[in-house]
Amino acid sequence: MDELIRALLGRLRGATQTSEGLVAHSRVLAAAREVASRPERMLRRCAWCGRIRLGGQWLSADEAPEFVRGLLDDRTTHGICRSCMRRLEADGRSRAAGDSSAVSPVRESGNEPPA
């Protein structure tokens, strides 16, 4: 009986993760549609790593819906993602402490999970 319960709980966890992923993707698509359908809307792009913000997530340009990629040149404003902000803050703390090995953020591949 315990094995059956464990198996069912494992399936439930998997289904929950799948459902959460679908909801997140749905938010990205809704935000992308909003940007594409309203010319006054801008896409926010991280000035450090180049990821774009859609549906509350920071995505690499490759992860964005294809119909949004064509808007990146004309309808982008700059911001900073949480990952790069954390790096900048850590860099600032290191510099303030006199650590000369502090490294500023560089372009990343976008493979990090959204912050």
TORSE-767441 format. One record per atom (N, C-alpha, C): atom name; x, y, z; chain; residue in one letter. Coordinates in steps of 0.05 Angstrom, whole numbers. Layout:
<pts>
{pt "CA"; {X; Y; Z}; "A"; "A"},
...
</pts>
This chain:
<pts>
{pt "N"; {16; -24; 0}; "A"; "M"},
{pt "CA"; {0; 0; 0}; "A"; "M"},
{pt "C"; {17; 25; 0}; "A"; "M"},
{pt "N"; {39; 25; 16}; "A"; "D"},
{pt "CA"; {57; 48; 17}; "A"; "D"},
{pt "C"; {69; 54; -10}; "A"; "D"},
{pt "N"; {76; 32; -25}; "A"; "E"},
{pt "CA"; {88; 36; -51}; "A"; "E"},
{pt "C"; {68; 49; -70}; "A"; "E"},
{pt "N"; {43; 41; -69}; "A"; "L"},
{pt "CA"; {23; 53; -85}; "A"; "L"},
{pt "C"; {19; 83; -79}; "A"; "L"},
{pt "N"; {19; 90; -54}; "A"; "I"},
{pt "CA"; {17; 118; -46}; "A"; "I"},
{pt "C"; {41; 134; -55}; "A"; "I"},
{pt "N"; {65; 123; -52}; "A"; "R"},
{pt "CA"; {89; 137; -62}; "A"; "R"},
{pt "C"; {88; 141; -92}; "A"; "R"},
{pt "N"; {79; 120; -106}; "A"; "A"},
{pt "CA"; {77; 122; -136}; "A"; "A"},
{pt "C"; {57; 144; -144}; "A"; "A"},
{pt "N"; {35; 144; -130}; "A"; "L"},
{pt "CA"; {14; 164; -136}; "A"; "L"},
{pt "C"; {24; 193; -130}; "A"; "L"},
{pt "N"; {38; 196; -107}; "A"; "L"},
{pt "CA"; {49; 222; -100}; "A"; "L"},
{pt "C"; {70; 231; -120}; "A"; "L"},
{pt "N"; {86; 213; -130}; "A"; "G"},
{pt "CA"; {106; 219; -150}; "A"; "G"},
{pt "C"; {92; 229; -176}; "A"; "G"},
{pt "N"; {71; 215; -184}; "A"; "R"},
{pt "CA"; {56; 223; -208}; "A"; "R"},
{pt "C"; {43; 251; -204}; "A"; "R"},
{pt "N"; {33; 255; -180}; "A"; "L"},
{pt "CA"; {20; 281; -174}; "A"; "L"},
{pt "C"; {40; 303; -175}; "A"; "L"},
{pt "N"; {64; 299; -164}; "A"; "R"},
{pt "CA"; {85; 319; -166}; "A"; "R"},
{pt "C"; {92; 325; -195}; "A"; "R"},
{pt "N"; {95; 304; -211}; "A"; "G"},
{pt "CA"; {102; 308; -239}; "A"; "G"},
{pt "C"; {80; 323; -254}; "A"; "G"},
{pt "N"; {55; 317; -248}; "A"; "A"},
{pt "CA"; {33; 331; -261}; "A"; "A"},
{pt "C"; {32; 360; -252}; "A"; "A"},
{pt "N"; {38; 365; -227}; "A"; "T"},
{pt "CA"; {38; 393; -217}; "A"; "T"},
{pt "C"; {60; 409; -230}; "A"; "T"},
{pt "N"; {84; 397; -233}; "A"; "Q"},
{pt "CA"; {105; 411; -247}; "A"; "Q"},
{pt "C"; {98; 417; -276}; "A"; "Q"},
{pt "N"; {86; 397; -289}; "A"; "T"},
{pt "CA"; {78; 401; -317}; "A"; "T"},
{pt "C"; {57; 423; -319}; "A"; "T"},
{pt "N"; {38; 423; -301}; "A"; "S"},
{pt "CA"; {17; 444; -300}; "A"; "S"},
{pt "C"; {29; 471; -296}; "A"; "S"},
{pt "N"; {47; 474; -277}; "A"; "E"},
{pt "CA"; {60; 499; -271}; "A"; "E"},
{pt "C"; {76; 509; -295}; "A"; "E"},
{pt "N"; {89; 491; -309}; "A"; "G"},
{pt "CA"; {104; 498; -334}; "A"; "G"},
{pt "C"; {85; 508; -356}; "A"; "G"},
{pt "N"; {62; 495; -359}; "A"; "L"},
{pt "CA"; {43; 504; -379}; "A"; "L"},
{pt "C"; {31; 531; -372}; "A"; "L"},
{pt "N"; {26; 536; -346}; "A"; "V"},
{pt "CA"; {16; 562; -338}; "A"; "V"},
{pt "C"; {36; 584; -344}; "A"; "V"},
{pt "N"; {62; 579; -337}; "A"; "A"},
{pt "CA"; {83; 598; -342}; "A"; "A"},
{pt "C"; {85; 604; -372}; "A"; "A"},
{pt "N"; {84; 583; -389}; "A"; "H"},
{pt "CA"; {86; 586; -418}; "A"; "H"},
{pt "C"; {61; 602; -428}; "A"; "H"},
{pt "N"; {38; 597; -417}; "A"; "S"},
{pt "CA"; {14; 612; -424}; "A"; "S"},
{pt "C"; {17; 642; -418}; "A"; "S"},
{pt "N"; {29; 648; -395}; "A"; "R"},
{pt "CA"; {34; 676; -388}; "A"; "R"},
{pt "C"; {53; 689; -408}; "A"; "R"},
{pt "N"; {74; 675; -416}; "A"; "V"},
{pt "CA"; {93; 685; -436}; "A"; "V"},
{pt "C"; {78; 691; -462}; "A"; "V"},
{pt "N"; {62; 672; -471}; "A"; "L"},
{pt "CA"; {47; 676; -496}; "A"; "L"},
{pt "C"; {28; 699; -494}; "A"; "L"},
{pt "N"; {14; 702; -472}; "A"; "A"},
{pt "CA"; {-5; 725; -468}; "A"; "A"},
{pt "C"; {10; 751; -469}; "A"; "A"},
{pt "N"; {32; 753; -455}; "A"; "A"},
{pt "CA"; {48; 778; -455}; "A"; "A"},
{pt "C"; {59; 784; -483}; "A"; "A"},
{pt "N"; {68; 763; -497}; "A"; "A"},
{pt "CA"; {78; 767; -524}; "A"; "A"},
{pt "C"; {57; 777; -543}; "A"; "A"},
{pt "N"; {33; 766; -540}; "A"; "R"},
{pt "CA"; {10; 774; -557}; "A"; "R"},
{pt "C"; {4; 804; -551}; "A"; "R"},
{pt "N"; {4; 811; -525}; "A"; "E"},
{pt "CA"; {-1; 839; -517}; "A"; "E"},
{pt "C"; {19; 858; -530}; "A"; "E"},
{pt "N"; {44; 851; -529}; "A"; "V"},
{pt "CA"; {65; 868; -541}; "A"; "V"},
{pt "C"; {62; 869; -571}; "A"; "V"},
{pt "N"; {56; 847; -584}; "A"; "A"},
{pt "CA"; {54; 846; -613}; "A"; "A"},
{pt "C"; {29; 861; -623}; "A"; "A"},
{pt "N"; {8; 861; -607}; "A"; "S"},
{pt "CA"; {-17; 874; -616}; "A"; "S"},
{pt "C"; {-19; 903; -610}; "A"; "S"},
{pt "N"; {-2; 913; -592}; "A"; "R"},
{pt "CA"; {-4; 941; -584}; "A"; "R"},
{pt "C"; {23; 955; -590}; "A"; "R"},
{pt "N"; {24; 971; -611}; "A"; "P"},
{pt "CA"; {49; 984; -620}; "A"; "P"},
{pt "C"; {63; 1001; -598}; "A"; "P"},
{pt "N"; {48; 1011; -579}; "A"; "E"},
{pt "CA"; {60; 1028; -558}; "A"; "E"},
{pt "C"; {75; 1011; -537}; "A"; "E"},
{pt "N"; {71; 985; -537}; "A"; "R"},
{pt "CA"; {83; 968; -517}; "A"; "R"},
{pt "C"; {112; 962; -524}; "A"; "R"},
{pt "N"; {130; 961; -504}; "A"; "M"},
{pt "CA"; {158; 956; -509}; "A"; "M"},
{pt "C"; {166; 930; -495}; "A"; "M"},
{pt "N"; {186; 918; -505}; "A"; "L"},
{pt "CA"; {198; 895; -492}; "A"; "L"},
{pt "C"; {222; 904; -475}; "A"; "L"},
{pt "N"; {225; 894; -451}; "A"; "R"},
{pt "CA"; {247; 901; -435}; "A"; "R"},
{pt "C"; {269; 881; -439}; "A"; "R"},
{pt "N"; {293; 891; -445}; "A"; "R"},
{pt "CA"; {316; 873; -450}; "A"; "R"},
{pt "C"; {338; 880; -430}; "A"; "R"},
{pt "N"; {350; 859; -418}; "A"; "C"},
{pt "CA"; {371; 863; -399}; "A"; "C"},
{pt "C"; {396; 874; -414}; "A"; "C"},
{pt "N"; {406; 897; -404}; "A"; "A"},
{pt "CA"; {429; 910; -417}; "A"; "A"},
{pt "C"; {454; 894; -414}; "A"; "A"},
{pt "N"; {455; 875; -395}; "A"; "W"},
{pt "CA"; {479; 860; -390}; "A"; "W"},
{pt "C"; {479; 833; -405}; "A"; "W"},
{pt "N"; {458; 818; -402}; "A"; "C"},
{pt "CA"; {458; 791; -413}; "A"; "C"},
{pt "C"; {441; 788; -439}; "A"; "C"},
{pt "N"; {424; 808; -444}; "A"; "G"},
{pt "CA"; {408; 807; -469}; "A"; "G"},
{pt "C"; {382; 792; -467}; "A"; "G"},
{pt "N"; {375; 780; -444}; "A"; "R"},
{pt "CA"; {350; 766; -442}; "A"; "R"},
{pt "C"; {327; 787; -442}; "A"; "R"},
{pt "N"; {303; 778; -450}; "A"; "I"},
{pt "CA"; {280; 795; -451}; "A"; "I"},
{pt "C"; {259; 786; -430}; "A"; "I"},
{pt "N"; {244; 806; -421}; "A"; "R"},
{pt "CA"; {223; 800; -401}; "A"; "R"},
{pt "C"; {196; 797; -414}; "A"; "R"},
{pt "N"; {184; 774; -410}; "A"; "L"},
{pt "CA"; {157; 768; -420}; "A"; "L"},
{pt "C"; {142; 751; -400}; "A"; "L"},
{pt "N"; {118; 759; -394}; "A"; "G"},
{pt "CA"; {102; 743; -376}; "A"; "G"},
{pt "C"; {114; 739; -348}; "A"; "G"},
{pt "N"; {129; 759; -339}; "A"; "G"},
{pt "CA"; {141; 757; -312}; "A"; "G"},
{pt "C"; {167; 740; -311}; "A"; "G"},
{pt "N"; {177; 732; -334}; "A"; "Q"},
{pt "CA"; {201; 716; -335}; "A"; "Q"},
{pt "C"; {222; 729; -353}; "A"; "Q"},
{pt "N"; {247; 725; -347}; "A"; "W"},
{pt "CA"; {269; 733; -365}; "A"; "W"},
{pt "C"; {276; 710; -382}; "A"; "W"},
{pt "N"; {274; 713; -409}; "A"; "L"},
{pt "CA"; {279; 692; -428}; "A"; "L"},
{pt "C"; {301; 700; -447}; "A"; "L"},
{pt "N"; {316; 681; -457}; "A"; "S"},
{pt "CA"; {334; 687; -479}; "A"; "S"},
{pt "C"; {317; 693; -504}; "A"; "S"},
{pt "N"; {328; 707; -523}; "A"; "A"},
{pt "CA"; {313; 714; -547}; "A"; "A"},
{pt "C"; {304; 688; -561}; "A"; "A"},
{pt "N"; {319; 667; -560}; "A"; "D"},
{pt "CA"; {312; 642; -572}; "A"; "D"},
{pt "C"; {287; 629; -559}; "A"; "D"},
{pt "N"; {283; 635; -534}; "A"; "E"},
{pt "CA"; {260; 623; -519}; "A"; "E"},
{pt "C"; {235; 639; -524}; "A"; "E"},
{pt "N"; {237; 663; -534}; "A"; "A"},
{pt "CA"; {213; 680; -539}; "A"; "A"},
{pt "C"; {198; 669; -563}; "A"; "A"},
{pt "N"; {172; 673; -563}; "A"; "P"},
{pt "CA"; {156; 665; -587}; "A"; "P"},
{pt "C"; {167; 678; -612}; "A"; "P"},
{pt "N"; {167; 663; -634}; "A"; "E"},
{pt "CA"; {179; 672; -659}; "A"; "E"},
{pt "C"; {167; 699; -668}; "A"; "E"},
{pt "N"; {141; 703; -664}; "A"; "F"},
{pt "CA"; {129; 728; -674}; "A"; "F"},
{pt "C"; {138; 752; -658}; "A"; "F"},
{pt "N"; {151; 748; -635}; "A"; "V"},
{pt "CA"; {161; 771; -619}; "A"; "V"},
{pt "C"; {190; 777; -627}; "A"; "V"},
{pt "N"; {204; 758; -637}; "A"; "R"},
{pt "CA"; {233; 763; -643}; "A"; "R"},
{pt "C"; {236; 785; -664}; "A"; "R"},
{pt "N"; {217; 787; -682}; "A"; "G"},
{pt "CA"; {219; 809; -702}; "A"; "G"},
{pt "C"; {215; 836; -690}; "A"; "G"},
{pt "N"; {205; 838; -666}; "A"; "L"},
{pt "CA"; {201; 864; -653}; "A"; "L"},
{pt "C"; {225; 873; -637}; "A"; "L"},
{pt "N"; {245; 856; -633}; "A"; "L"},
{pt "CA"; {267; 861; -615}; "A"; "L"},
{pt "C"; {283; 886; -623}; "A"; "L"},
{pt "N"; {287; 890; -649}; "A"; "D"},
{pt "CA"; {303; 913; -657}; "A"; "D"},
{pt "C"; {289; 940; -653}; "A"; "D"},
{pt "N"; {263; 940; -659}; "A"; "D"},
{pt "CA"; {248; 965; -659}; "A"; "D"},
{pt "C"; {234; 972; -633}; "A"; "D"},
{pt "N"; {227; 952; -616}; "A"; "R"},
{pt "CA"; {210; 957; -593}; "A"; "R"},
{pt "C"; {222; 947; -568}; "A"; "R"},
{pt "N"; {248; 954; -563}; "A"; "T"},
{pt "CA"; {262; 945; -540}; "A"; "T"},
{pt "C"; {271; 969; -523}; "A"; "T"},
{pt "N"; {266; 966; -497}; "A"; "T"},
{pt "CA"; {278; 985; -478}; "A"; "T"},
{pt "C"; {296; 969; -460}; "A"; "T"},
{pt "N"; {314; 982; -447}; "A"; "H"},
{pt "CA"; {333; 967; -430}; "A"; "H"},
{pt "C"; {327; 967; -401}; "A"; "H"},
{pt "N"; {334; 946; -388}; "A"; "G"},
{pt "CA"; {331; 943; -359}; "A"; "G"},
{pt "C"; {353; 925; -350}; "A"; "G"},
{pt "N"; {349; 912; -327}; "A"; "I"},
{pt "CA"; {368; 893; -317}; "A"; "I"},
{pt "C"; {353; 870; -303}; "A"; "I"},
{pt "N"; {361; 846; -309}; "A"; "C"},
{pt "CA"; {348; 822; -297}; "A"; "C"},
{pt "C"; {359; 818; -269}; "A"; "C"},
{pt "N"; {345; 801; -254}; "A"; "R"},
{pt "CA"; {353; 796; -226}; "A"; "R"},
{pt "C"; {381; 784; -224}; "A"; "R"},
{pt "N"; {387; 765; -242}; "A"; "S"},
{pt "CA"; {413; 752; -241}; "A"; "S"},
{pt "C"; {436; 772; -245}; "A"; "S"},
{pt "N"; {433; 789; -264}; "A"; "C"},
{pt "CA"; {454; 809; -269}; "A"; "C"},
{pt "C"; {455; 830; -246}; "A"; "C"},
{pt "N"; {431; 837; -235}; "A"; "M"},
{pt "CA"; {431; 855; -213}; "A"; "M"},
{pt "C"; {446; 843; -189}; "A"; "M"},
{pt "N"; {441; 818; -184}; "A"; "R"},
{pt "CA"; {456; 805; -162}; "A"; "R"},
{pt "C"; {486; 805; -166}; "A"; "R"},
{pt "N"; {494; 801; -191}; "A"; "R"},
{pt "CA"; {522; 801; -198}; "A"; "R"},
{pt "C"; {534; 829; -193}; "A"; "R"},
{pt "N"; {519; 849; -202}; "A"; "L"},
{pt "CA"; {528; 877; -198}; "A"; "L"},
{pt "C"; {530; 884; -169}; "A"; "L"},
{pt "N"; {510; 876; -153}; "A"; "E"},
{pt "CA"; {511; 881; -125}; "A"; "E"},
{pt "C"; {535; 867; -111}; "A"; "E"},
{pt "N"; {540; 842; -119}; "A"; "A"},
{pt "CA"; {562; 827; -108}; "A"; "A"},
{pt "C"; {589; 840; -116}; "A"; "A"},
{pt "N"; {590; 849; -141}; "A"; "D"},
{pt "CA"; {614; 863; -151}; "A"; "D"},
{pt "C"; {619; 888; -135}; "A"; "D"},
{pt "N"; {597; 903; -130}; "A"; "G"},
{pt "CA"; {600; 928; -115}; "A"; "G"},
{pt "C"; {609; 923; -86}; "A"; "G"},
{pt "N"; {598; 902; -74}; "A"; "R"},
{pt "CA"; {606; 895; -47}; "A"; "R"},
{pt "C"; {635; 887; -46}; "A"; "R"},
{pt "N"; {643; 871; -66}; "A"; "S"},
{pt "CA"; {671; 862; -67}; "A"; "S"},
{pt "C"; {690; 886; -71}; "A"; "S"},
{pt "N"; {683; 904; -88}; "A"; "R"},
{pt "CA"; {700; 928; -93}; "A"; "R"},
{pt "C"; {701; 945; -68}; "A"; "R"},
{pt "N"; {678; 948; -55}; "A"; "A"},
{pt "CA"; {678; 964; -30}; "A"; "A"},
{pt "C"; {696; 951; -9}; "A"; "A"},
{pt "N"; {697; 925; -9}; "A"; "A"},
{pt "CA"; {714; 911; 11}; "A"; "A"},
{pt "C"; {743; 910; 2}; "A"; "A"},
{pt "N"; {749; 920; -21}; "A"; "G"},
{pt "CA"; {777; 921; -31}; "A"; "G"},
{pt "C"; {786; 896; -46}; "A"; "G"},
{pt "N"; {767; 879; -54}; "A"; "D"},
{pt "CA"; {774; 855; -70}; "A"; "D"},
{pt "C"; {778; 863; -99}; "A"; "D"},
{pt "N"; {803; 861; -108}; "A"; "S"},
{pt "CA"; {809; 869; -135}; "A"; "S"},
{pt "C"; {803; 848; -155}; "A"; "S"},
{pt "N"; {794; 824; -146}; "A"; "S"},
{pt "CA"; {788; 803; -165}; "A"; "S"},
{pt "C"; {758; 803; -173}; "A"; "S"},
{pt "N"; {743; 823; -164}; "A"; "A"},
{pt "CA"; {714; 824; -170}; "A"; "A"},
{pt "C"; {710; 826; -200}; "A"; "A"},
{pt "N"; {691; 811; -210}; "A"; "V"},
{pt "CA"; {686; 810; -239}; "A"; "V"},
{pt "C"; {658; 821; -244}; "A"; "V"},
{pt "N"; {657; 839; -264}; "A"; "S"},
{pt "CA"; {631; 850; -272}; "A"; "S"},
{pt "C"; {616; 829; -288}; "A"; "S"},
{pt "N"; {589; 832; -289}; "A"; "P"},
{pt "CA"; {573; 812; -305}; "A"; "P"},
{pt "C"; {580; 814; -334}; "A"; "P"},
{pt "N"; {578; 792; -347}; "A"; "V"},
{pt "CA"; {583; 790; -376}; "A"; "V"},
{pt "C"; {559; 777; -389}; "A"; "V"},
{pt "N"; {557; 778; -415}; "A"; "R"},
{pt "CA"; {535; 766; -429}; "A"; "R"},
{pt "C"; {534; 736; -422}; "A"; "R"},
{pt "N"; {511; 727; -415}; "A"; "E"},
{pt "CA"; {507; 699; -408}; "A"; "E"},
{pt "C"; {491; 685; -429}; "A"; "E"},
{pt "N"; {490; 659; -429}; "A"; "S"},
{pt "CA"; {476; 644; -449}; "A"; "S"},
{pt "C"; {446; 645; -446}; "A"; "S"},
{pt "N"; {436; 652; -422}; "A"; "G"},
{pt "CA"; {407; 652; -418}; "A"; "G"},
{pt "C"; {397; 626; -409}; "A"; "G"},
{pt "N"; {415; 607; -402}; "A"; "N"},
{pt "CA"; {407; 581; -393}; "A"; "N"},
{pt "C"; {400; 580; -364}; "A"; "N"},
{pt "N"; {405; 601; -350}; "A"; "E"},
{pt "CA"; {398; 602; -321}; "A"; "E"},
{pt "C"; {368; 602; -319}; "A"; "E"},
{pt "N"; {358; 591; -297}; "A"; "P"},
{pt "CA"; {329; 593; -293}; "A"; "P"},
{pt "C"; {321; 622; -287}; "A"; "P"},
{pt "N"; {298; 630; -297}; "A"; "P"},
{pt "CA"; {290; 658; -292}; "A"; "P"},
{pt "C"; {289; 664; -262}; "A"; "P"},
{pt "N"; {297; 688; -256}; "A"; "A"},
{pt "CA"; {298; 696; -228}; "A"; "A"},
{pt "C"; {272; 710; -220}; "A"; "A"},
</pts>
